[in-house]
Amino acid sequence: MTKMLSNARIEARIPTGDLTRARRWYAEKLGVEPVEERDGGLRYEGVEGVFCLFASAGASDGSFTQMSFYVDDIEVAVAGLRARGVVFEEYDGTVNGIMDIEGNYPSKGRGERAAWFRDSEGNLLGIGEVVR
């Protein structure tokens, strides 16, 4: 049987109501710039992943994490993003915007520290640090 998609590269797609506004927000708040663009879309590359912003009449309801950025030190990353004006969500269990989460996939460690924020379009994004 064919493995179908097991060897495929995976990319995230994030909807935007206003692509120009979203591009500016991602540059100003997250410090990322697209590596490519096309009519109605922007493509971003990280060290190990890719995401695209695209113009859309639809929108996410913002009730779930659509994309996460993994960092080595979440405290430093959250402080740096806050200095750029990013506002972090506060949930039951967060302390200064960061939540300690028990359990993880075995290959990723024993837990995770995470924080969440919304982009200019209301999409819920996360930032995480693996706890080994």
Legacy VTK file of the C-alpha trace (Angstrom):
# vtk DataFile Version 3.0
C-alpha trace
ASCII
DATASET POLYDATA
POINTS 132 float
0.000 0.000 0.000
1.247 3.470 -0.864
2.181 5.750 2.012
0.265 8.568 0.306
1.258 11.695 2.254
3.774 10.340 4.766
6.692 11.835 2.810
4.992 15.113 1.937
6.195 18.497 3.164
3.574 20.183 5.339
2.730 23.880 5.286
0.194 25.900 7.275
-2.291 28.291 5.633
-3.580 31.272 7.627
-6.565 33.275 6.304
-6.516 37.074 6.232
-9.293 39.554 5.588
-6.702 42.201 4.708
-3.414 40.826 3.394
-1.636 44.199 3.533
-2.605 44.709 7.175
-1.568 41.136 8.047
1.796 41.499 6.261
2.524 44.669 8.240
1.464 43.021 11.538
3.657 39.932 10.997
6.624 42.172 10.113
6.162 44.660 12.954
5.073 42.298 15.725
6.802 39.008 14.873
9.733 40.321 12.850
9.122 37.998 9.901
9.055 38.880 6.207
7.732 36.774 3.342
10.273 34.964 1.194
7.858 34.922 -1.749
4.624 36.546 -2.753
1.940 36.092 -5.349
-1.382 37.714 -6.024
-3.393 37.131 -2.853
-0.690 35.299 -0.906
2.546 35.557 1.057
4.913 32.668 1.849
7.108 32.621 4.962
9.883 30.171 5.842
11.261 29.320 9.262
14.143 27.066 10.180
11.968 23.951 9.864
8.609 25.044 8.563
6.599 27.131 6.177
3.375 29.086 6.483
1.415 31.176 4.050
-0.954 34.064 4.594
-3.713 34.249 2.026
-6.500 36.688 1.235
-9.802 35.090 2.174
-13.442 36.036 2.476
-13.683 33.367 5.196
-12.070 33.506 8.598
-11.140 31.218 11.455
-13.316 31.578 14.522
-10.134 31.955 16.607
-11.132 29.247 19.087
-8.149 26.978 18.428
-4.428 27.308 17.799
-3.853 27.516 14.066
-0.061 27.652 14.094
2.727 27.519 16.677
6.289 28.750 16.771
8.724 26.670 18.843
11.516 28.527 20.640
14.376 27.618 22.978
13.399 30.134 25.693
9.727 31.087 25.932
10.331 33.716 28.623
12.697 35.641 26.338
10.414 35.202 23.308
7.297 36.381 25.163
9.144 39.411 26.565
10.467 40.292 23.107
7.053 39.969 21.478
5.411 42.006 24.242
7.974 44.748 23.618
6.726 44.790 19.999
3.129 45.161 21.166
1.916 41.552 21.010
-0.852 40.933 23.550
-0.929 37.453 25.080
-4.097 35.592 26.000
-4.711 34.779 29.650
-6.342 31.438 30.447
-6.922 29.501 33.646
-3.443 28.202 34.452
-1.354 30.858 32.695
1.149 32.868 34.695
2.266 36.048 32.967
0.744 34.643 29.768
2.650 31.327 29.900
1.138 27.936 30.736
3.020 24.823 31.859
1.518 21.774 30.159
2.203 18.247 31.382
2.642 15.502 28.827
3.923 15.626 25.294
4.679 13.356 22.382
7.464 10.962 23.501
9.905 12.258 20.880
9.420 15.848 22.058
10.037 15.593 25.784
7.949 15.344 28.929
6.002 18.597 28.690
5.660 21.987 27.128
5.443 25.640 28.092
3.091 27.599 25.868
1.615 31.044 25.289
-1.021 32.246 22.831
-1.757 35.484 21.008
-3.895 36.719 18.127
-2.686 38.184 14.882
-4.226 41.222 13.190
-6.928 38.999 11.660
-8.002 37.290 14.908
-6.176 34.021 14.191
-4.966 32.301 17.366
-1.224 31.612 17.240
0.937 29.862 19.786
4.503 29.911 20.948
5.975 26.897 22.695
9.051 25.597 24.457
9.599 21.865 24.841
10.353 20.669 28.390
12.828 17.798 28.210
LINES 1 133
132 0 1 2 3 4 5 6 7 8 9 10 11 12 13 14 15 16 17 18 19 20 21 22 23 24 25 26 27 28 29 30 31 32 33 34 35 36 37 38 39 40 41 42 43 44 45 46 47 48 49 50 51 52 53 54 55 56 57 58 59 60 61 62 63 64 65 66 67 68 69 70 71 72 73 74 75 76 77 78 79 80 81 82 83 84 85 86 87 88 89 90 91 92 93 94 95 96 97 98 99 100 101 102 103 104 105 106 107 108 109 110 111 112 113 114 115 116 117 118 119 120 121 122 123 124 125 126 127 128 129 130 131
